[in-house]
Amino acid sequence: MTKVAASILSADLANLQSDCTRLLDAGADLMHFDVMDGHFVPNISYGAPVLKCLHAALPEVYYDVHLMISEPARYAPDFAKAGANLITFHLEAVPDAVGETIDAIRATGCQVGISIRPGTPVEAVYPYLDAVDLVLVMSVEPGFGGQKFIPATPERIAAIRTECDRRGLSTLIEVDGGVNVETGPLCSEAGADWLVAGSSLFNAADPAAVARVLHSK
């Protein structure tokens, strides 16, 4: 069954613990924690201290940390210590140090993910599919929540799934950006394992109903 990752970028940060608990009770499987530095992407979000506090309050939750930052290897240990289970970095942030970044994250004890922007060819991640646990396909330009889903995304997911299957790999595929009850099932059918949902989940009148649709495959 497809897993639902609730993106806390859309949460009420003044009531973060209770808002996350509300979504977990509604059916979210894990929490997606977006980190932005104002350099790799134009926005700034939050850092390891926020994750540390959230992990202390909700220690049983799986934390999927998405580093949209220029120096992922430098900061990965801080997020690992704060409670991250999986740390994803952007290929575009370190094009000449992808292998070293994978090794640096792996050394923290966390699982490793690699992400690509919508404009990056999917083939760019193929050399690393056997070295990471997850590929995160961005379905919007990274940096801000609430953007519209890019229609070409399912085709990109399907291409990565086909390559993984061809090589006998169990690498997970995650999609992030504009995921809702219409676009989420399209991604699942294309081969996505995890769906990141932010505003469509946190702002829903009935988040449990949204989670049921996203879980449907």
Secondary structure in CASP SS format (residue, H / E / C, confidence):
PFRMAT SS
TARGET T0000
AUTHOR 0000-0000-0000
METHOD secondary structure of the structure
MODEL  1
M C 1.00
T C 1.00
K E 1.00
V E 1.00
A E 1.00
A E 1.00
S E 1.00
I H 1.00
L H 1.00
S H 1.00
A C 1.00
D C 1.00
L H 1.00
A H 1.00
N H 1.00
L H 1.00
Q H 1.00
S H 1.00
D H 1.00
C H 1.00
T H 1.00
R H 1.00
L H 1.00
L H 1.00
D H 1.00
A H 1.00
G C 1.00
A C 1.00
D C 1.00
L E 1.00
M E 1.00
H E 1.00
F E 1.00
D E 1.00
V E 1.00
M E 1.00
D E 1.00
G C 1.00
H C 1.00
F C 1.00
V C 1.00
P C 1.00
N C 1.00
I E 1.00
S C 1.00
Y C 1.00
G C 1.00
A H 1.00
P H 1.00
V H 1.00
L H 1.00
K H 1.00
C H 1.00
L H 1.00
H H 1.00
A H 1.00
A H 1.00
L C 1.00
P C 1.00
E C 1.00
V C 1.00
Y C 1.00
Y E 1.00
D E 1.00
V E 1.00
H E 1.00
L E 1.00
M E 1.00
I C 1.00
S C 1.00
E C 1.00
P H 1.00
A H 1.00
R H 1.00
Y H 1.00
A H 1.00
P H 1.00
D H 1.00
F H 1.00
A H 1.00
K H 1.00
A H 1.00
G C 1.00
A C 1.00
N C 1.00
L E 1.00
I E 1.00
T E 1.00
F E 1.00
H E 1.00
L H 1.00
E H 1.00
A H 1.00
V C 1.00
P C 1.00
D C 1.00
A C 1.00
V H 1.00
G H 1.00
E H 1.00
T H 1.00
I H 1.00
D H 1.00
A H 1.00
I H 1.00
R H 1.00
A H 1.00
T C 1.00
G C 1.00
C C 1.00
Q E 1.00
V E 1.00
G E 1.00
I E 1.00
S E 1.00
I E 1.00
R C 1.00
P C 1.00
G C 1.00
T C 1.00
P C 1.00
V H 1.00
E H 1.00
A H 1.00
V H 1.00
Y H 1.00
P H 1.00
Y H 1.00
L C 1.00
D C 1.00
A C 1.00
V C 1.00
D C 1.00
L E 1.00
V E 1.00
L E 1.00
V E 1.00
M E 1.00
S C 1.00
V C 1.00
E C 1.00
P C 1.00
G C 1.00
F C 1.00
G C 1.00
G C 1.00
Q C 1.00
K C 1.00
F C 1.00
I C 1.00
P C 1.00
A C 1.00
T H 1.00
P H 1.00
E H 1.00
R H 1.00
I H 1.00
A H 1.00
A H 1.00
I H 1.00
R H 1.00
T H 1.00
E H 1.00
C H 1.00
D H 1.00
R H 1.00
R C 1.00
G C 1.00
L C 1.00
S C 1.00
T C 1.00
L E 1.00
I E 1.00
E E 1.00
V E 1.00
D E 1.00
G C 1.00
G C 1.00
V C 1.00
N C 1.00
V C 1.00
E C 1.00
T H 1.00
G H 1.00
P H 1.00
L H 1.00
C H 1.00
S H 1.00
E H 1.00
A H 1.00
G C 1.00
A C 1.00
D C 1.00
W E 1.00
L E 1.00
V E 1.00
A E 1.00
G C 1.00
S H 1.00
S H 1.00
L H 1.00
F H 1.00
N C 1.00
A C 1.00
A C 1.00
D C 1.00
P H 1.00
A H 1.00
A H 1.00
V H 1.00
A H 1.00
R H 1.00
V H 1.00
L H 1.00
H C 1.00
S C 1.00
K C 1.00
END
